[in-house]
């Protein structure tokens, strides 16, 4: 983008805008598909973003958190635990492959 924000911030802005458009126009597109569209638009705007570690972290953790919504319950503490475990598990392979292996 023109503003030269970090890749994770660009992902969050585009995802937020697409989710709001989806809700406003009542398109009934799943959140995962909106995340895929977000990644597609960002890669289309700058194909070198796929080498940015922040983009990879942001997209994989977002995917993990969206995918893990089915494990949530009405308990707030339990939901915090599930969120942090899922974020850790989806970011662990990226951390290991880029920094330790």
DRENPA-3360 file (N, C-alpha, C; in nm, 2 decimals, always signed):
BEGIN
1 = XXXXXXXX = +0.08/-0.12/+0.00/+0.00/+0.00/+0.00/+0.09/+0.12/+0.00 ~ +0.03/+0.23/-0.03/+0.10/+0.36/-0.03/+0.15/+0.41/+0.10 ~ +0.08/+0.37/+0.21/+0.11/+0.42/+0.34/+0.23/+0.35/+0.40 ~ +0.28/+0.24/+0.34/+0.40/+0.17/+0.39/+0.39/+0.12/+0.53 ~ +0.27/+0.07/+0.57/+0.25/+0.01/+0.70/+0.31/-0.13/+0.70 ~ +0.32/-0.19/+0.82/+0.37/-0.32/+0.82/+0.26/-0.42/+0.76 ~ +0.31/-0.54/+0.73/+0.22/-0.63/+0.66/+0.11/-0.68/+0.75 ~ +0.13/-0.69/+0.88/+0.03/-0.74/+0.97/-0.08/-0.63/+0.99;
9 = XXXXXXXX = -0.04/-0.50/+0.99/-0.13/-0.40/+1.00/-0.22/-0.38/+0.87 ~ -0.15/-0.40/+0.76/-0.23/-0.40/+0.63/-0.33/-0.51/+0.63 ~ -0.29/-0.63/+0.68/-0.38/-0.74/+0.68/-0.50/-0.71/+0.77 ~ -0.48/-0.66/+0.88/-0.59/-0.63/+0.97/-0.68/-0.52/+0.92 ~ -0.63/-0.42/+0.85/-0.71/-0.32/+0.79/-0.80/-0.37/+0.68 ~ -0.73/-0.44/+0.59/-0.81/-0.50/+0.48/-0.91/-0.60/+0.53 ~ -0.88/-0.68/+0.62/-0.97/-0.78/+0.68/-1.09/-0.71/+0.74 ~ -1.06/-0.61/+0.82/-1.17/-0.53/+0.88/-1.26/-0.47/+0.78;
17 = XXXXXXXX = -1.21/-0.41/+0.68/-1.29/-0.35/+0.58/-1.38/-0.45/+0.50 ~ -1.31/-0.56/+0.47/-1.39/-0.67/+0.40/-1.50/-0.73/+0.48 ~ -1.47/-0.75/+0.61/-1.57/-0.80/+0.70/-1.69/-0.70/+0.72 ~ -1.66/-0.57/+0.73/-1.76/-0.48/+0.74/-1.85/-0.47/+0.61 ~ -1.78/-0.48/+0.49/-1.86/-0.48/+0.37/-1.94/-0.61/+0.36 ~ -1.89/-0.72/+0.40/-1.96/-0.85/+0.40/-2.09/-0.84/+0.49 ~ -2.07/-0.77/+0.61/-2.18/-0.76/+0.70/-2.29/-0.66/+0.65 ~ -2.24/-0.55/+0.60/-2.33/-0.44/+0.55/-2.41/-0.48/+0.43;
25 = XXXXXXXX = -2.35/-0.55/+0.34/-2.42/-0.59/+0.22/-2.49/-0.73/+0.24 ~ -2.47/-0.79/+0.35/-2.53/-0.92/+0.38/-2.49/-1.03/+0.28 ~ -2.36/-1.04/+0.25/-2.32/-1.13/+0.15/-2.30/-1.28/+0.20 ~ -2.30/-1.29/+0.33/-2.29/-1.43/+0.39/-2.17/-1.50/+0.35 ~ -2.05/-1.44/+0.34/-1.93/-1.50/+0.30/-1.86/-1.54/+0.44 ~ -1.81/-1.66/+0.45/-1.75/-1.70/+0.57/-1.62/-1.62/+0.60 ~ -1.59/-1.61/+0.73/-1.47/-1.53/+0.77/-1.34/-1.59/+0.72 ~ -1.34/-1.72/+0.70/-1.21/-1.78/+0.64/-1.20/-1.74/+0.50;
33 = XXXXXXXX = -1.31/-1.73/+0.42/-1.30/-1.69/+0.29/-1.27/-1.54/+0.27 ~ -1.31/-1.46/+0.37/-1.27/-1.32/+0.37/-1.13/-1.31/+0.40 ~ -1.07/-1.39/+0.49/-0.93/-1.39/+0.52/-0.85/-1.43/+0.39 ~ -0.90/-1.53/+0.32/-0.83/-1.57/+0.19/-0.84/-1.46/+0.09 ~ -0.95/-1.39/+0.08/-0.96/-1.27/-0.01/-0.86/-1.16/+0.03 ~ -0.85/-1.14/+0.16/-0.75/-1.04/+0.22/-0.61/-1.08/+0.18 ~ -0.57/-1.20/+0.20/-0.44/-1.24/+0.16/-0.42/-1.23/+0.01 ~ -0.52/-1.26/-0.07/-0.51/-1.25/-0.22/-0.49/-1.11/-0.26;
41 = XXXXXXXX = -0.57/-1.01/-0.20/-0.55/-0.87/-0.24/-0.42/-0.82/-0.20 ~ -0.37/-0.86/-0.08/-0.24/-0.81/-0.04/-0.12/-0.86/-0.12 ~ -0.13/-0.99/-0.16/-0.03/-1.05/-0.24/-0.04/-0.99/-0.38 ~ -0.16/-0.96/-0.43/-0.18/-0.90/-0.56/-0.12/-0.75/-0.56 ~ -0.13/-0.68/-0.45/-0.08/-0.55/-0.45/+0.07/-0.54/-0.43 ~ +0.13/-0.64/-0.37/+0.27/-0.65/-0.35/+0.31/-0.80/-0.33 ~ +0.36/-0.86/-0.44/+0.39/-1.00/-0.43/+0.51/-1.04/-0.34 ~ +0.59/-0.94/-0.31/+0.70/-0.97/-0.22/+0.66/-0.98/-0.07;
49 = XXXXXXXX = +0.53/-0.95/-0.04/+0.48/-0.96/+0.09/+0.48/-1.11/+0.14 ~ +0.49/-1.20/+0.05/+0.49/-1.34/+0.10/+0.62/-1.38/+0.16 ~ +0.72/-1.30/+0.15/+0.85/-1.33/+0.21/+0.86/-1.25/+0.35 ~ +0.76/-1.17/+0.38/+0.76/-1.09/+0.50/+0.72/-1.18/+0.62 ~ +0.80/-1.19/+0.72/+0.77/-1.28/+0.83/+0.65/-1.23/+0.91 ~ +0.63/-1.10/+0.91/+0.51/-1.05/+0.98/+0.38/-1.09/+0.91 ~ +0.38/-1.09/+0.78/+0.26/-1.13/+0.70/+0.23/-1.28/+0.73 ~ +0.34/-1.36/+0.73/+0.32/-1.50/+0.75/+0.26/-1.53/+0.89;
57 = XXXXXXXX = +0.32/-1.47/+0.99/+0.27/-1.48/+1.12/+0.13/-1.43/+1.13 ~ +0.10/-1.32/+1.08/-0.03/-1.26/+1.10/-0.14/-1.34/+1.03 ~ -0.11/-1.39/+0.91/-0.21/-1.47/+0.84/-0.23/-1.61/+0.90 ~ -0.12/-1.67/+0.95/-0.14/-1.80/+1.00/-0.20/-1.80/+1.14 ~ -0.17/-1.70/+1.22/-0.23/-1.69/+1.35/-0.38/-1.65/+1.34 ~ -0.41/-1.56/+1.24/-0.55/-1.53/+1.22/-0.63/-1.65/+1.17 ~ -0.57/-1.73/+1.08/-0.64/-1.85/+1.04/-0.66/-1.94/+1.16 ~ -0.56/-1.96/+1.24/-0.58/-2.04/+1.36/-0.69/-2.00/+1.45;
65 = XXXXXXXX = -0.69/-1.87/+1.48/-0.79/-1.82/+1.57/-0.93/-1.82/+1.51 ~ -0.95/-1.80/+1.38/-1.08/-1.81/+1.32/-1.12/-1.96/+1.31 ~ -1.03/-2.05/+1.28/-1.06/-2.19/+1.28/-1.09/-2.25/+1.41 ~ -1.04/-2.19/+1.52/-1.06/-2.25/+1.65/-1.18/-2.19/+1.72 ~ -1.26/-2.11/+1.66/-1.38/-2.06/+1.72/-1.48/-2.17/+1.77 ~ -1.47/-2.28/+1.71/-1.56/-2.39/+1.74/-1.53/-2.45/+1.88 ~ -1.41/-2.42/+1.93/-1.37/-2.47/+2.06/-1.41/-2.37/+2.18 ~ -1.46/-2.26/+2.14/-1.50/-2.16/+2.25/-1.63/-2.20/+2.32;
73 = XXXXXXXX = -1.63/-2.16/+2.45/-1.74/-2.19/+2.53/-1.79/-2.06/+2.60 ~ -1.88/-2.06/+2.69/-1.92/-1.94/+2.76/-1.83/-1.89/+2.87 ~ -1.73/-1.97/+2.90/-1.63/-1.94/+3.01/-1.52/-1.84/+2.95 ~ -1.51/-1.73/+3.01/-1.42/-1.63/+2.97/-1.27/-1.67/+2.98 ~ -1.24/-1.73/+3.10/-1.10/-1.77/+3.13/-1.07/-1.89/+3.03 ~ -1.16/-1.98/+3.01/-1.13/-2.09/+2.92/-1.11/-2.04/+2.77 ~ -1.18/-1.94/+2.73/-1.17/-1.88/+2.60/-1.03/-1.81/+2.59 ~ -0.98/-1.74/+2.69/-0.85/-1.68/+2.69/-0.74/-1.79/+2.68;
81 = XXXXXXXX = -0.76/-1.90/+2.75/-0.67/-2.01/+2.74/-0.66/-2.07/+2.60 ~ -0.78/-2.10/+2.54/-0.79/-2.15/+2.41/-0.72/-2.06/+2.30 ~ -0.75/-1.93/+2.32/-0.70/-1.83/+2.22/-0.54/-1.83/+2.23 ~ -0.49/-1.83/+2.35/-0.34/-1.82/+2.36/-0.28/-1.95/+2.32 ~ -0.34/-2.06/+2.34/-0.28/-2.19/+2.30/-0.29/-2.20/+2.15 ~ -0.40/-2.16/+2.09/-0.41/-2.17/+1.94/-0.31/-2.08/+1.87 ~ -0.30/-1.95/+1.93/-0.20/-1.86/+1.87/-0.06/-1.92/+1.88 ~ -0.03/-1.98/+1.99/+0.11/-2.04/+2.01/+0.13/-2.15/+1.91;
89 = XXXXXXXX = +0.03/-2.24/+1.90/+0.04/-2.36/+1.81/+0.05/-2.32/+1.67 ~ -0.02/-2.22/+1.62/-0.01/-2.18/+1.48/+0.11/-2.10/+1.45 ~ +0.17/-2.04/+1.55/+0.29/-1.96/+1.52/+0.42/-2.04/+1.55 ~ +0.41/-2.15/+1.62/+0.53/-2.23/+1.65/+0.60/-2.28/+1.53 ~ +0.54/-2.34/+1.43/+0.62/-2.39/+1.31/+0.69/-2.28/+1.24 ~ +0.63/-2.16/+1.23/+0.70/-2.05/+1.16/+0.82/-2.00/+1.24 ~ +0.81/-2.00/+1.38/+0.92/-1.96/+1.46/+1.03/-2.06/+1.45 ~ +1.00/-2.19/+1.46/+1.10/-2.29/+1.45/+1.17/-2.29/+1.32;
97 = XXXXX = +1.10/-2.28/+1.21/+1.16/-2.29/+1.08/+1.24/-2.16/+1.05 ~ +1.21/-2.05/+1.10/+1.28/-1.93/+1.06/+1.39/-1.89/+1.16 ~ +1.38/-1.93/+1.29/+1.48/-1.89/+1.38/+1.56/-2.00/+1.45 ~ +1.52/-2.13/+1.44/+1.59/-2.23/+1.51/+1.63/-2.35/+1.42 ~ +1.58/-2.37/+1.31/+1.62/-2.48/+1.23/+1.70/-2.44/+1.11;
% end
